[in-house]
Amino acid sequence: MVAGAPFRSGAGAAAVLNAAAPLGILAAPVALLMIAGEFDLSIGSTLGAAGMTLLLLTQHFGWPLWAALLCALLIAGGIGLANGWLVVRTRLPSFLVTLGTMYVVRGLTVALSRLLTGRTQLSGLDTTPGFDVIRPVLAADLGPVAVAVAWWLILTAAAEWLLRRTRFGNWIFAAGGAPEAAREAGVPVARVKVTLFVATSLAAAFVAFLQAARFGGTDALRGEGQEFRAIVAAVIGGTLLAGGYGSAVGALMGALVFGMVQQGIVITGIDADWFLVVLGTLLVAAVLFNDWVRRHAEAGR
């Protein structure tokens, strides 16, 4: 995006949407998991692991593209399954469990990448046989916006429908709002939470595929910090930190705020280092608002 292009221009709006889309894809399942009362701090490292798995298998080991995609997806799903199983089995805080997973997965990704290739950045996916088949799905442009924007809207709509129109959605609210009462009422709280952990990990893998296809490569640290941004986007969108309340549409709006802030800094010519200051300010404001909503909700009971 050219500095100085206003938000109201087509190029400005497209730049905001393109910047927000990857985060929005992550934020939708993260919001659902938070509504169920849990957190996943490992999605950033899972994103990096899935991308590096894809590149290592295709570029270093010569796997077919479809097989590498499937393997990376299975590894990501396995990480989510392990997170969910550990959380529901041990009853430990998911914040701590997934914090440990974050470091383990990121460390393994960096270490194995260096061991096998001597590097933590790999490229060449766009020259892999079969890439032309997946290009329209993962790397195409729909006019001025990337196809990731369409996936963001589709996945957000699906998550919102699941949350509002299905029994599983009711279970999500129950699992986060009153888990013990939900168990006594027959809600499979453990299964709901494990399923949502798997969903967040699969979303991370999908974002890794989108980015690897668009840029032709990846690096082991590609998803660093995305776990916190996804949580902040969900909180800005109204998801309660305590669980039991929120929406996928709210997470979409939170991701859109990120995109506007990120591109706004470019437009105004402000040093990009200030983005973290704005990010922290948004988080504090969102948490204060979150606490205000929680207290008023409790007072109204």
C-alpha positions as CSV (number, residue, x, y, z in Angstrom):
1,M,0.0,0.0,0.0
2,V,1.3,3.5,-0.9
3,A,1.8,5.8,2.1
4,G,-0.7,8.5,2.1
5,A,-3.5,6.4,0.5
6,P,-6.6,7.2,2.5
7,F,-8.8,4.6,4.1
8,R,-11.8,5.7,1.9
9,S,-9.9,4.8,-1.3
10,G,-10.3,1.4,-2.8
11,A,-6.6,0.7,-2.4
12,G,-6.7,1.8,1.3
13,A,-9.7,-0.4,2.1
14,A,-8.1,-3.4,0.3
15,A,-4.9,-3.0,2.2
16,V,-6.7,-2.9,5.5
17,L,-8.7,-6.1,4.6
18,N,-5.5,-7.9,3.4
19,A,-3.7,-7.0,6.6
20,A,-6.6,-8.1,8.8
21,A,-7.5,-11.4,7.1
22,P,-4.8,-13.8,8.5
23,L,-5.4,-12.5,12.0
24,G,-9.2,-12.7,11.5
25,I,-9.0,-16.3,10.4
26,L,-7.1,-17.1,13.7
27,A,-9.4,-14.9,15.8
28,A,-12.7,-16.6,15.0
29,P,-11.8,-20.0,16.5
30,V,-9.9,-18.4,19.3
31,A,-13.0,-16.4,20.2
32,L,-15.0,-19.6,20.3
33,L,-12.4,-21.3,22.5
34,M,-12.4,-18.2,24.8
35,I,-16.2,-18.3,25.1
36,A,-15.7,-21.9,26.2
37,G,-13.4,-20.6,29.0
38,E,-10.0,-21.6,27.6
39,F,-7.0,-20.0,25.9
40,D,-4.6,-21.3,23.3
41,L,-1.1,-19.6,23.3
42,S,0.4,-22.2,21.0
43,I,-1.3,-21.1,17.7
44,G,1.6,-18.9,16.7
45,S,4.1,-21.6,17.0
46,T,1.7,-24.1,15.4
47,L,1.5,-21.7,12.4
48,G,5.3,-21.7,12.1
49,A,5.5,-25.4,12.5
50,A,2.9,-26.1,9.9
51,G,4.5,-23.8,7.4
52,M,8.0,-25.2,7.9
53,T,6.6,-28.8,7.7
54,L,5.1,-28.0,4.4
55,L,8.3,-26.5,3.0
56,L,10.6,-29.1,4.5
57,L,8.6,-32.0,3.1
58,T,8.3,-30.5,-0.4
59,Q,11.7,-28.8,-0.8
60,H,14.0,-31.0,1.4
61,F,12.4,-34.5,1.2
62,G,10.6,-34.2,-2.2
63,W,7.1,-35.1,-1.0
64,P,4.2,-34.4,-3.3
65,L,2.5,-31.1,-2.4
66,W,-0.9,-32.7,-1.5
67,A,0.8,-35.2,0.9
68,A,2.9,-32.4,2.5
69,L,-0.3,-30.3,3.0
70,L,-2.1,-33.2,4.6
71,C,0.8,-34.1,6.9
72,A,1.2,-30.5,8.1
73,L,-2.5,-30.4,8.7
74,L,-2.4,-33.6,10.7
75,I,0.6,-32.4,12.8
76,A,-1.3,-29.1,13.6
77,G,-4.4,-31.1,14.5
78,G,-2.3,-33.3,16.7
79,I,-0.9,-30.3,18.6
80,G,-4.4,-29.0,19.2
81,L,-5.6,-32.5,20.3
82,A,-2.6,-32.8,22.8
83,N,-3.4,-29.3,24.2
84,G,-7.1,-30.2,24.7
85,W,-6.4,-33.6,26.2
86,L,-3.9,-32.1,28.6
87,V,-6.2,-29.3,29.7
88,V,-9.3,-31.5,30.3
89,R,-7.3,-34.4,31.8
90,T,-5.2,-32.4,34.2
91,R,-7.6,-29.5,34.9
92,L,-4.6,-27.2,34.7
93,P,-5.1,-23.7,33.4
94,S,-5.0,-23.7,29.6
95,F,-2.9,-20.6,29.7
96,L,-0.1,-22.5,31.3
97,V,-0.5,-25.7,29.3
98,T,-0.5,-24.0,25.9
99,L,2.3,-21.6,27.0
100,G,4.5,-24.7,27.5
101,T,3.3,-26.1,24.1
102,M,4.2,-22.8,22.5
103,Y,7.8,-23.0,23.6
104,V,8.1,-26.8,22.8
105,V,6.7,-26.5,19.3
106,R,8.6,-23.3,18.4
107,G,11.8,-24.8,19.8
108,L,11.4,-28.0,17.8
109,T,10.5,-26.1,14.6
110,V,13.7,-24.0,14.8
111,A,16.0,-26.8,15.9
112,L,14.8,-29.3,13.3
113,S,14.9,-26.7,10.5
114,R,18.5,-25.9,11.4
115,L,19.4,-29.5,11.7
116,L,18.0,-30.6,8.4
117,T,18.7,-27.5,6.2
118,G,21.0,-25.2,8.2
119,R,18.4,-22.5,7.9
120,T,15.2,-21.3,9.5
121,Q,13.8,-19.8,6.2
122,L,12.8,-21.8,3.2
123,S,11.4,-20.9,-0.2
124,G,10.5,-22.4,-3.5
125,L,6.9,-23.5,-2.8
126,D,5.7,-21.6,-5.9
127,T,7.9,-23.9,-8.1
128,T,6.7,-27.1,-6.6
129,P,4.8,-29.5,-9.0
130,G,1.1,-29.1,-8.3
131,F,1.3,-25.5,-7.0
132,D,-0.8,-24.3,-9.9
133,V,-3.7,-26.4,-8.6
134,I,-3.7,-24.8,-5.2
135,R,-2.8,-21.3,-6.3
136,P,-6.5,-20.3,-7.0
137,V,-7.5,-21.5,-3.6
138,L,-4.6,-20.1,-1.5
139,A,-2.8,-17.4,-3.4
140,A,-5.2,-15.8,-5.9
141,D,-6.3,-12.2,-5.9
142,L,-10.0,-11.4,-6.0
143,G,-9.7,-7.9,-7.6
144,P,-7.8,-5.7,-5.1
145,V,-8.0,-8.2,-2.2
146,A,-6.3,-11.5,-1.6
147,V,-8.4,-14.7,-1.5
148,A,-7.6,-14.9,2.2
149,V,-10.2,-12.1,2.7
150,A,-12.9,-14.4,1.3
151,W,-11.8,-17.2,3.5
152,W,-11.9,-14.9,6.5
153,L,-15.5,-13.9,5.8
154,I,-16.6,-17.5,5.0
155,L,-15.0,-19.0,8.1
156,T,-16.3,-16.2,10.4
157,A,-19.8,-16.7,9.0
158,A,-19.5,-20.4,9.6
159,A,-18.2,-19.9,13.2
160,E,-21.0,-17.5,13.9
161,W,-23.6,-19.8,12.5
162,L,-22.2,-22.7,14.6
163,L,-22.3,-20.5,17.7
164,R,-25.8,-19.2,17.3
165,R,-27.7,-21.8,15.4
166,T,-26.5,-25.2,16.6
167,R,-26.6,-27.3,19.7
168,F,-22.8,-27.4,19.7
169,G,-22.8,-23.6,19.9
170,N,-25.1,-23.8,23.0
171,W,-22.6,-26.2,24.5
172,I,-19.8,-23.7,23.9
173,F,-21.6,-21.0,25.9
174,A,-22.5,-23.5,28.6
175,A,-18.9,-24.8,28.9
176,G,-17.6,-21.3,29.4
177,G,-20.4,-19.8,31.4
178,A,-21.2,-22.6,33.9
179,P,-19.1,-25.7,33.2
180,E,-20.1,-27.7,36.3
181,A,-23.8,-27.1,35.8
182,A,-23.3,-27.9,32.1
183,R,-21.7,-31.3,33.0
184,E,-24.6,-32.1,35.3
185,A,-27.0,-31.2,32.5
186,G,-25.3,-33.7,30.2
187,V,-23.2,-31.3,28.1
188,P,-19.9,-33.0,26.9
189,V,-17.7,-30.2,28.2
190,A,-14.5,-32.0,27.7
191,R,-15.3,-33.0,24.1
192,V,-16.3,-29.4,23.3
193,K,-13.1,-28.0,24.6
194,V,-10.9,-30.6,22.9
195,T,-12.7,-29.9,19.6
196,L,-12.1,-26.2,19.9
197,F,-8.4,-26.7,20.6
198,V,-8.1,-28.7,17.5
199,A,-10.0,-26.0,15.6
200,T,-7.6,-23.3,16.6
201,S,-4.6,-25.4,15.6
202,L,-6.2,-26.2,12.2
203,A,-6.9,-22.5,11.6
204,A,-3.2,-21.8,12.4
205,A,-2.2,-24.4,9.8
206,F,-4.5,-22.9,7.2
207,V,-3.1,-19.4,7.7
208,A,0.4,-20.9,7.3
209,F,-0.7,-22.4,4.0
210,L,-2.1,-19.1,2.8
211,Q,1.0,-17.2,3.7
212,A,3.4,-19.9,2.3
213,A,1.4,-20.0,-1.0
214,R,1.3,-16.2,-1.3
215,F,5.0,-15.6,-0.5
216,G,6.4,-18.8,-1.9
217,G,8.1,-19.7,1.4
218,T,8.1,-19.4,5.2
219,D,10.3,-19.2,8.2
220,A,10.2,-21.0,11.6
221,L,9.2,-17.8,13.5
222,R,6.5,-16.7,11.0
223,G,3.6,-16.9,13.6
224,E,5.5,-15.4,16.5
225,G,3.1,-13.1,18.5
226,Q,0.0,-14.1,16.6
227,E,-1.4,-15.9,19.6
228,F,-1.6,-12.7,21.6
229,R,-2.9,-10.7,18.7
230,A,-5.7,-13.2,18.1
231,I,-6.7,-13.0,21.8
232,V,-6.6,-9.2,21.8
233,A,-8.8,-9.2,18.6
234,A,-11.3,-11.4,20.3
235,V,-11.3,-9.2,23.5
236,I,-11.7,-6.0,21.4
237,G,-14.6,-7.7,19.7
238,G,-16.4,-8.2,23.1
239,T,-15.4,-11.8,24.1
240,L,-15.2,-12.0,27.9
241,L,-11.9,-13.2,29.3
242,A,-13.9,-15.2,31.9
243,G,-15.7,-17.1,29.2
244,G,-19.4,-17.6,28.5
245,Y,-19.9,-14.6,26.2
246,G,-18.6,-13.4,22.8
247,S,-19.0,-13.8,19.1
248,A,-17.1,-14.6,15.9
249,V,-18.4,-11.4,14.4
250,G,-16.9,-9.5,17.3
251,A,-13.5,-11.2,16.6
252,L,-13.9,-10.1,13.0
253,M,-14.3,-6.5,14.1
254,G,-11.3,-6.8,16.4
255,A,-9.1,-8.1,13.6
256,L,-10.4,-5.2,11.4
257,V,-9.3,-2.7,14.1
258,F,-5.8,-4.3,13.9
259,G,-5.8,-3.9,10.2
260,M,-6.8,-0.3,10.4
261,V,-4.2,0.5,13.0
262,Q,-1.5,-1.2,11.1
263,Q,-2.3,0.5,7.8
264,G,-3.0,3.8,9.6
265,I,0.6,3.9,10.8
266,V,1.8,3.4,7.2
267,I,-0.6,6.1,5.9
268,T,0.5,8.7,8.5
269,G,4.2,7.8,8.1
270,I,4.6,7.1,11.8
271,D,7.5,4.8,12.7
272,A,6.3,1.2,12.7
273,D,7.8,0.7,16.2
274,W,4.8,2.6,17.6
275,F,2.5,-0.2,16.5
276,L,3.4,-2.2,19.6
277,V,2.5,0.9,21.7
278,V,-0.9,1.1,20.1
279,L,-1.3,-2.6,20.4
280,G,-0.7,-2.5,24.2
281,T,-3.0,0.5,24.6
282,L,-5.8,-1.4,22.7
283,L,-5.3,-4.4,24.9
284,V,-5.5,-2.4,28.2
285,A,-8.6,-0.5,26.9
286,A,-10.2,-3.8,25.8
287,V,-9.5,-5.5,29.2
288,L,-10.9,-2.5,31.1
289,F,-14.0,-2.6,28.9
290,N,-14.2,-6.4,29.3
291,D,-14.1,-6.0,33.1
292,W,-16.8,-3.4,33.0
293,V,-19.1,-5.6,31.0
294,R,-18.4,-8.5,33.3
295,R,-19.2,-6.6,36.5
296,H,-22.4,-5.1,35.0
297,A,-23.5,-8.6,33.8
298,E,-22.9,-10.0,37.3
299,A,-24.8,-7.1,38.9
300,G,-27.8,-7.7,36.6
301,R,-28.1,-11.4,37.7
